[in-house]
């Protein structure tokens, strides 16, 4: 698929501090791309460079074949939604939504028509005359999103727009934004530090670490096949086992000696034999009632059981190894001190260099 947004060797420094380094990134038209990473990883700076609120120190930013570096924000055709909504408190909902159209010289009758249609699309037409202070957080978020959409921009940029909402409303708004994206065919670049949010709404996720992309891919690619230790720990929960490759078990798998001298079998990585490696195994991939056919079976003792509502987390000791397994609530009959076999498959192990 052809790139709609292109960032080529983009870097940003604030004095001696390098915030973004050598960034190359393509976004397809109609794609929902999330920039995910911890605070200070450069993701918001990237969004601000796309919007034109920050200048790139070097590199090139292109939208639909047009170089953006020298264009001011209002000529880039991008709508921006901020975490604090940035609504004008002295204006009504309708006036807030009308503002970007008025700034672009749209005729008064056309402004009224488009504002009415835009508010109806997000079910806020009955609140058109209210001020932002009279709205809930979720309603303010929808007004901010509508204001960004009303002038039909080429791209929507969102900087942690759901960060101020409570959990239930946040999850509802995630689905609402995803639905708008699909119905309107929007191109969205979405900044978040919330892993579950990125997994829920994105076509692809770019995971950032210290100004660089640690991994980019679909939700299943970055979760099930992390490329390095940072990604495996940052997105979701995982068990990390340090060890070394001790030879190939067959053409598809390798033998690995991990802490405590135990041997496990994992899918063959691109790491050479004898190299120090890290094996990542997700808690939900560890089976507490193994049937025949598992590549790895270990004896374990239950050290703790944590109730989490829809599931249980088992803290397990396998000699000197400490693992966490996730299981359905029906497993609650295994109390602390129970000894049991646990198992996981070679294909459920991600292996990367230490």
C-alpha positions in Angstrom: 0.0 0.0 0.0 1.4 3.4 -1.0 2.5 5.8 1.8 0.2 8.7 2.5 2.3 10.2 5.2 6.1 9.8 5.0 8.7 10.8 7.5 12.2 10.5 6.1 15.3 10.6 8.4 13.4 12.9 10.7 15.3 14.1 13.8 14.4 16.6 16.6 16.8 18.0 19.2 16.2 20.6 21.9 19.7 21.9 22.4 22.0 18.9 23.2 18.9 16.7 23.9 18.0 14.3 21.1 14.3 13.6 21.3 13.8 11.9 17.9 16.6 10.3 15.9 16.7 9.1 12.3 13.0 8.3 12.1 11.6 6.7 9.0 7.9 6.0 9.0 5.1 5.5 6.5 1.4 5.7 7.1 -1.1 4.5 4.5 -4.2 6.4 3.6 -7.1 5.4 5.8 -4.8 3.7 8.4 -5.1 4.0 12.1 -1.5 4.1 13.5 -0.8 4.4 17.2 2.5 5.8 18.5 3.0 3.9 21.8 5.7 4.4 24.3 6.6 5.6 27.8 6.9 9.3 28.7 9.9 10.9 27.0 10.1 8.4 24.2 9.4 11.1 21.5 5.9 10.2 20.4 4.2 13.6 21.2 7.1 15.4 19.6 6.5 13.4 16.4 2.9 14.4 16.4 3.8 18.1 17.0 6.2 18.0 14.0 3.4 16.5 11.8 1.0 19.2 12.9 3.6 21.9 12.3 3.7 23.1 15.9 7.4 22.0 16.1 10.0 22.1 13.3 12.1 19.1 12.5 15.8 19.6 13.2 16.5 17.6 10.1 14.7 15.2 7.7 11.6 15.5 5.5 7.8 15.2 6.3 5.6 14.5 3.3 1.8 14.3 3.1 0.1 13.0 -0.1 3.2 13.9 -2.1 3.6 17.4 -0.7 6.5 18.4 1.4 5.2 19.9 4.7 8.4 21.2 6.4 7.9 24.8 5.4 4.1 24.9 5.6 2.4 26.5 8.7 -0.1 24.4 10.7 -3.3 25.9 9.1 -2.1 24.9 5.6 -1.3 21.3 6.4 -4.9 20.0 6.3 -4.7 18.2 9.6 -7.1 18.1 12.5 -5.6 17.9 16.0 -7.2 16.6 19.2 -5.4 17.3 22.4 -5.5 15.6 25.8 -7.1 18.6 27.5 -9.5 19.1 24.5 -8.4 22.9 24.1 -12.0 24.0 23.7 -12.8 27.7 23.9 -14.6 28.2 27.3 -16.5 31.4 26.2 -17.9 29.7 23.1 -20.9 27.3 22.8 -20.4 23.8 21.4 -21.7 24.9 18.0 -19.3 28.0 18.0 -16.3 25.8 18.9 -17.1 23.4 16.0 -17.6 26.3 13.6 -14.4 28.0 14.5 -12.0 26.1 12.0 -14.5 26.7 9.2 -14.8 30.4 9.9 -11.0 30.7 10.0 -10.9 29.1 6.5 -13.4 31.7 5.1 -16.3 29.2 4.6 -19.7 30.9 3.9 -22.0 31.4 6.9 -24.8 29.1 5.5 -22.3 26.4 4.7 -20.8 26.7 8.2 -24.2 26.2 9.8 -25.0 23.2 7.6 -21.7 21.4 8.3 -21.8 22.1 12.0 -25.3 20.7 12.3 -24.3 17.6 10.3 -21.1 17.1 12.3 -22.8 17.4 15.7 -25.6 15.0 14.6 -22.9 12.4 13.6 -21.6 12.2 17.2 -25.1 12.6 18.7 -24.4 16.1 20.3 -26.9 18.2 18.3 -29.1 18.7 21.5 -26.1 20.3 23.3 -25.2 22.8 20.5 -25.8 25.9 22.7 -24.1 24.7 25.8 -20.6 25.9 27.0 -17.8 23.3 27.5 -18.1 23.8 31.3 -21.6 22.4 31.1 -20.5 19.1 29.5 -19.1 15.9 30.8 -15.6 14.8 30.0 -16.8 12.4 27.3 -19.0 15.1 25.7 -16.1 17.5 25.7 -13.9 14.9 24.0 -16.5 14.4 21.3 -16.8 18.1 20.7 -13.0 18.3 20.3 -13.1 15.4 17.9 -15.9 17.0 15.9 -14.1 20.3 15.7 -11.1 18.4 14.3 -13.3 16.6 11.7 -15.6 19.4 10.6 -13.3 20.9 8.0 -12.7 17.5 6.4 -8.9 17.3 7.0 -6.7 14.8 5.3 -5.3 13.5 8.6 -6.5 13.5 12.3 -3.8 13.7 14.9 -4.7 12.7 18.5 -2.4 13.3 21.5 -3.6 11.1 24.3 -7.2 12.4 23.9 -8.7 9.9 26.4 -6.2 10.3 29.1 -8.5 12.4 31.4 -11.5 10.0 31.2 -12.4 7.3 33.7 -11.9 3.7 32.7 -15.5 2.9 31.6 -15.9 6.1 29.6 -12.4 5.7 28.1 -13.2 2.2 26.8 -16.5 3.4 25.3 -14.8 6.3 23.6 -12.1 4.0 22.2 -14.8 2.0 20.4 -16.5 5.3 19.2 -13.3 6.6 17.7 -12.6 3.2 16.0 -16.2 3.3 14.6 -15.7 6.9 13.2 -12.4 5.8 11.7 -14.0 2.9 9.9 -17.2 4.8 8.8 -15.4 7.9 7.5 -12.2 6.3 6.2 -10.0 8.6 8.3 -6.3 8.6 8.4 -5.4 8.8 12.1 -2.2 9.1 14.0 -2.9 8.5 17.7 -0.4 9.0 20.6 -0.9 6.9 23.7 1.1 5.3 26.6 -1.8 2.9 27.3 -0.9 -0.6 25.8 -4.5 -1.9 26.0 -5.8 1.2 24.2 -3.3 0.8 21.4 -4.2 -2.9 21.0 -7.9 -2.1 20.9 -8.1 0.6 18.3 -5.0 0.4 16.0 -4.4 -1.0 12.5 -0.7 -0.9 13.4 1.3 0.1 16.4 4.7 1.8 16.4 6.4 1.2 19.8 8.9 3.9 20.7 12.0 3.8 23.0 14.2 6.8 23.4 13.2 8.5 20.2 13.5 5.4 17.9 11.0 2.8 16.8 11.6 -0.4 18.7 9.0 -2.3 16.7 6.1 -1.6 14.4 3.4 -4.0 13.3 -0.2 -5.1 13.9 -1.4 -5.7 17.4 -0.9 -9.4 17.2 2.6 -9.0 15.7 3.9 -6.8 18.4 2.2 -8.7 21.2 2.8 -12.3 20.1 6.2 -11.7 18.4 8.1 -9.0 20.3 11.5 -8.3 18.7 13.4 -7.3 21.9 13.2 -7.2 25.6 11.8 -3.7 25.8 8.8 -4.5 23.6 8.1 -7.7 25.3 8.0 -6.0 28.7 6.3 -2.8 27.6 3.3 -4.2 25.8 1.4 -6.7 28.0 2.8 -8.9 30.8 5.4 -11.5 30.2 7.8 -14.0 31.7 11.5 -13.4 30.8 14.0 -16.3 31.0 17.6 -15.6 30.5 19.8 -18.3 29.0 21.8 -19.4 25.9 21.1 -21.5 22.8 22.7 -24.9 23.1 22.0 -26.3 19.7 19.1 -27.0 17.3 16.5 -29.6 18.3 15.3 -29.8 14.7 15.0 -27.5 11.7 12.2 -25.5 13.4 13.2 -25.3 17.1 16.3 -24.9 19.3 17.4 -26.2 22.7 17.9 -23.4 25.3 19.5 -23.7 28.7 17.8 -21.2 31.1 18.4 -20.2 34.7 18.8 -23.1 37.0 20.2 -25.3 34.2 16.8 -26.2 32.9 16.3 -27.0 29.2 13.4 -25.7 27.2 12.6 -25.9 23.5 11.7 -22.7 21.6 11.0 -21.7 18.0 14.2 -21.1 16.1 15.3 -17.5 16.3 17.9 -15.6 14.2 20.3 -15.7 17.1 23.5 -17.9 16.7 24.2 -21.0 18.9 26.0 -20.1 22.1 24.6 -16.6 22.2 23.2 -15.1 25.4 19.4 -14.8 24.8 16.2 -13.9 26.5 13.0 -16.0 26.1 9.6 -14.3 26.5 6.6 -16.4 27.4 3.2 -14.7 28.0 1.4 -15.8 31.2 -1.7 -16.9 29.3 0.4 -19.3 27.2 1.4 -21.3 30.3 -1.0 -24.2 30.7 -1.7 -25.5 34.2 -3.5 -28.6 33.0 -1.2 -29.9 30.3 -2.2 -32.6 27.9 0.3 -34.6 25.8 1.9 -32.7 23.0 3.5 -29.8 24.8 7.2 -29.1 24.0 8.0 -27.9 27.5 6.7 -29.4 30.8 8.1 -28.2 34.1 7.3 -29.2 37.7 6.0 -26.1 39.6 4.8 -25.1 43.1 2.1 -22.5 43.6 3.5 -19.6 45.6 0.6 -17.2 45.4 -2.8 -16.9 43.8 -4.1 -13.4 42.8 -7.8 -12.9 42.1 -8.4 -10.5 39.2 -12.1 -10.8 38.6 -12.3 -12.5 35.2 -9.1 -14.6 35.8 -6.5 -15.7 38.3 -2.7 -15.0 38.3 -0.6 -17.9 39.6 2.9 -17.1 40.9 4.9 -20.3 40.4 8.3 -21.6 41.5 10.1 -24.0 39.2 13.2 -24.5 41.3 15.0 -21.2 41.0 12.8 -20.0 38.2 9.8 -17.7 39.0 6.9 -17.7 36.5 3.5 -16.1 36.3 0.6 -18.0 34.7 -2.9 -16.7 33.9 -5.9 -19.0 34.1 -9.6 -19.0 34.2 -11.4 -18.7 37.6 -12.2 -22.5 37.6 -8.5 -23.0 38.5 -9.1 -21.5 42.0 -9.0 -25.0 43.5 -5.2 -25.0 43.4 -4.2 -23.4 46.7 -0.8 -22.1 47.7 1.7 -24.9 48.1 0.1 -27.1 45.4 2.7 -28.9 43.2 1.6 -29.4 39.6 3.1 -29.7 36.1 2.9 -26.6 33.9 3.6 -26.5 30.1 4.0 -24.3 27.1 4.7 -24.8 23.4 7.9 -23.9 21.6 5.9 -21.6 19.2 4.7 -19.6 22.2 8.3 -18.6 23.1 9.8 -15.4 21.6 13.6 -15.5 21.6 15.9 -12.5 21.1 19.4 -11.4 21.9 20.1 -10.4 25.5 
